[in-house]
């Protein structure tokens, strides 16, 4: 049975842990706000690029960009975005499960040993137990903390390898942010590029997928614009997914730390109750001893 000293020591330990989880929650909240601001700034830029691509693709343009070439898939590259830190609940394990699902689905399609670019220490640790994939080296900018430069370098490498037909399809696996309590692990096709109007049913066409014919004058020309637009769109989609994944990570950590704080409070209440019971028993025993001694005298 625990003594009062043991209970007091454990209460102090839980209180210290609660302070740590509370501080981590505050830090993650500040990081999430910064990342969410960057995400809100990246979304309109990506939407405008997609809108421009939709307009040009719907016009009478006989030019087909090499980055939009649809060919038989025999080699697939997966880019998996994870975190470098833990204490984020099932955030990283869900990404690993999604990657395993894609590897299994690709094997059924006849694609064996897809390539994987593991971004983040957690997914790199997971891949040590995954022999069914071929691990690729990521740019050194990611471990060094220069994520924007890392996205640029990796995007250029993926485009080069796609044009050289070293890979036939590139997919991003990341966590899409919905709300602080809801995130979704998804697989997003990155290459080949397709206009959004070709990906949505006709009845779902919205402002990004205009149905009416428009007349535009292109300067210097449609081909020159597309040659710049396609690589820029690929990099923008990748960068936005990276930011969105970071927002989801911090949201998952906030929720995890909140749950830890709630559990710590419940444990403290129970320990404090046990401590008070033992203290009351000790006081009662002392009073009985004093009363018994006065009666014997």
WOLINNOR-V345399 format. One record per backbone hydrogen bond with DSSP energy under -0.5 kcal/mol. CO is the residue of the C=O (numbers start at 1). NH is the residue of the N-H. E is the energy in kcal/mol with one decimal. If there is no record, write none. Layout:
co->CO nh->NH e->E
co->CO nh->NH e->E
This chain:
co->3 nh->7 e->-2.4
co->4 nh->8 e->-2.4
co->5 nh->9 e->-2.2
co->6 nh->10 e->-2.3
co->7 nh->11 e->-2.5
co->8 nh->12 e->-2.0
co->9 nh->13 e->-1.9
co->10 nh->14 e->-2.5
co->11 nh->15 e->-2.3
co->12 nh->16 e->-1.9
co->13 nh->17 e->-2.2
co->14 nh->18 e->-2.3
co->15 nh->19 e->-1.8
co->16 nh->20 e->-1.8
co->17 nh->21 e->-2.6
co->18 nh->22 e->-2.2
co->19 nh->23 e->-2.2
co->20 nh->24 e->-2.5
co->21 nh->25 e->-2.0
co->22 nh->26 e->-1.8
co->23 nh->27 e->-2.3
co->24 nh->28 e->-2.6
co->25 nh->29 e->-2.0
co->26 nh->30 e->-1.9
co->27 nh->31 e->-2.4
co->28 nh->32 e->-2.6
co->29 nh->33 e->-1.9
co->30 nh->34 e->-1.8
co->31 nh->35 e->-2.6
co->32 nh->36 e->-2.9
co->33 nh->37 e->-1.8
co->34 nh->38 e->-1.9
co->35 nh->39 e->-2.2
co->36 nh->40 e->-2.3
co->37 nh->41 e->-1.3
co->38 nh->42 e->-1.6
co->39 nh->43 e->-2.0
co->40 nh->44 e->-0.7
co->41 nh->45 e->-0.7
co->42 nh->46 e->-2.2
co->43 nh->47 e->-2.5
co->44 nh->48 e->-2.2
co->45 nh->49 e->-1.9
co->46 nh->50 e->-2.3
co->47 nh->51 e->-2.4
co->48 nh->52 e->-2.3
co->49 nh->53 e->-2.2
co->50 nh->54 e->-2.4
co->51 nh->55 e->-2.1
co->52 nh->56 e->-2.2
co->53 nh->57 e->-2.6
co->54 nh->58 e->-2.0
co->55 nh->59 e->-0.9
co->59 nh->61 e->-1.9
co->63 nh->65 e->-0.5
co->65 nh->68 e->-1.8
co->66 nh->69 e->-1.0
co->67 nh->192 e->-0.7
co->67 nh->193 e->-2.6
co->69 nh->71 e->-0.6
co->72 nh->74 e->-0.7
co->75 nh->168 e->-2.8
co->75 nh->169 e->-1.0
co->76 nh->115 e->-2.3
co->77 nh->171 e->-2.5
co->78 nh->80 e->-0.6
co->78 nh->117 e->-2.9
co->79 nh->81 e->-0.5
co->79 nh->173 e->-2.9
co->80 nh->82 e->-0.6
co->80 nh->119 e->-2.6
co->83 nh->122 e->-2.1
co->88 nh->91 e->-1.4
co->90 nh->94 e->-2.2
co->91 nh->95 e->-1.2
co->92 nh->96 e->-2.1
co->93 nh->97 e->-2.3
co->94 nh->98 e->-2.3
co->95 nh->99 e->-2.2
co->96 nh->100 e->-2.3
co->97 nh->101 e->-2.3
co->98 nh->102 e->-2.2
co->99 nh->103 e->-2.5
co->100 nh->104 e->-2.4
co->101 nh->105 e->-2.5
co->102 nh->106 e->-2.7
co->103 nh->107 e->-1.9
co->104 nh->108 e->-1.6
co->105 nh->109 e->-1.1
co->106 nh->111 e->-3.0
co->107 nh->110 e->-0.9
co->110 nh->112 e->-0.7
co->114 nh->134 e->-2.4
co->115 nh->78 e->-3.3
co->116 nh->118 e->-0.8
co->116 nh->136 e->-2.7
co->117 nh->80 e->-1.8
co->117 nh->119 e->-0.8
co->118 nh->120 e->-0.7
co->119 nh->82 e->-2.8
co->120 nh->124 e->-1.4
co->121 nh->125 e->-2.0
co->122 nh->126 e->-1.9
co->123 nh->127 e->-2.0
co->124 nh->128 e->-0.6
co->125 nh->128 e->-0.8
co->126 nh->129 e->-1.9
co->127 nh->130 e->-1.6
co->129 nh->131 e->-0.6
co->130 nh->133 e->-0.7
co->133 nh->135 e->-0.6
co->134 nh->116 e->-2.5
co->136 nh->118 e->-0.6
co->139 nh->142 e->-1.3
co->139 nh->143 e->-0.6
co->140 nh->144 e->-1.5
co->141 nh->145 e->-0.6
co->141 nh->146 e->-1.9
co->142 nh->145 e->-1.3
co->145 nh->147 e->-1.5
co->146 nh->150 e->-2.3
co->147 nh->151 e->-2.7
co->148 nh->152 e->-1.9
co->149 nh->153 e->-2.5
co->150 nh->154 e->-2.6
co->151 nh->155 e->-2.4
co->152 nh->156 e->-2.2
co->153 nh->157 e->-1.9
co->154 nh->158 e->-2.6
co->155 nh->159 e->-2.5
co->156 nh->160 e->-2.3
co->157 nh->161 e->-2.4
co->158 nh->162 e->-2.2
co->159 nh->163 e->-2.6
co->160 nh->164 e->-1.9
co->161 nh->166 e->-2.8
co->161 nh->167 e->-1.0
co->162 nh->165 e->-1.2
co->169 nh->77 e->-2.8
co->170 nh->190 e->-3.1
co->170 nh->191 e->-1.6
co->171 nh->79 e->-2.8
co->172 nh->174 e->-0.6
co->172 nh->188 e->-3.5
co->173 nh->81 e->-2.6
co->174 nh->176 e->-0.6
co->174 nh->186 e->-2.7
co->176 nh->184 e->-2.6
co->179 nh->178 e->-0.5
co->179 nh->182 e->-1.1
co->182 nh->178 e->-1.7
co->182 nh->179 e->-2.5
co->184 nh->176 e->-4.0
co->184 nh->186 e->-0.6
co->186 nh->174 e->-1.7
co->187 nh->189 e->-0.5
co->188 nh->172 e->-3.3
co->191 nh->170 e->-2.5
co->195 nh->198 e->-1.4
co->195 nh->199 e->-0.7
co->196 nh->199 e->-0.8
co->196 nh->200 e->-1.3
co->201 nh->204 e->-1.2
co->202 nh->205 e->-1.4
co->206 nh->209 e->-1.3
co->214 nh->216 e->-0.5
co->216 nh->218 e->-0.6
co->221 nh->225 e->-2.1
co->222 nh->226 e->-2.7
co->223 nh->227 e->-2.2
co->224 nh->228 e->-1.0
co->225 nh->228 e->-0.5
co->225 nh->229 e->-2.8
co->226 nh->230 e->-2.4
co->228 nh->232 e->-1.4
co->229 nh->233 e->-2.6
co->230 nh->234 e->-2.2
co->231 nh->235 e->-2.2
co->232 nh->236 e->-2.2
co->233 nh->237 e->-2.7
co->234 nh->238 e->-2.1
co->235 nh->239 e->-2.6
co->236 nh->240 e->-2.7
co->237 nh->241 e->-2.2
co->238 nh->242 e->-2.1
co->239 nh->243 e->-2.2
co->240 nh->244 e->-2.7
co->241 nh->245 e->-2.3
co->242 nh->246 e->-1.7
co->243 nh->247 e->-2.3
co->244 nh->248 e->-2.2
co->245 nh->249 e->-2.1
co->246 nh->250 e->-2.2
co->247 nh->251 e->-2.3
co->248 nh->252 e->-2.5
co->249 nh->253 e->-2.0
co->250 nh->254 e->-2.4
co->251 nh->255 e->-2.2
co->252 nh->256 e->-2.1
co->253 nh->257 e->-2.7
co->254 nh->258 e->-2.1
co->255 nh->259 e->-2.1
co->256 nh->260 e->-2.1
co->257 nh->261 e->-2.3
co->258 nh->262 e->-2.4
co->259 nh->263 e->-2.5
co->260 nh->264 e->-2.3
co->261 nh->265 e->-2.3
co->262 nh->266 e->-2.1
co->263 nh->267 e->-2.5
co->264 nh->268 e->-2.7
co->265 nh->269 e->-2.2
co->266 nh->270 e->-1.9
co->267 nh->271 e->-2.7
co->268 nh->272 e->-2.9
co->269 nh->273 e->-1.9
co->270 nh->274 e->-2.3
co->271 nh->275 e->-2.7
co->272 nh->276 e->-2.5
co->273 nh->277 e->-2.1
co->274 nh->278 e->-2.4
co->275 nh->279 e->-2.5
co->276 nh->280 e->-2.5
co->277 nh->281 e->-2.5
co->278 nh->282 e->-2.4
co->279 nh->283 e->-2.4
co->280 nh->284 e->-2.7
co->281 nh->285 e->-2.4
co->282 nh->286 e->-2.2
co->283 nh->287 e->-2.4
co->284 nh->288 e->-2.2
co->285 nh->289 e->-2.3
co->286 nh->290 e->-2.6
co->287 nh->291 e->-2.9
co->288 nh->292 e->-2.8
co->289 nh->293 e->-2.1
co->290 nh->294 e->-2.0
co->291 nh->295 e->-1.7
co->292 nh->296 e->-1.7
co->293 nh->297 e->-1.4
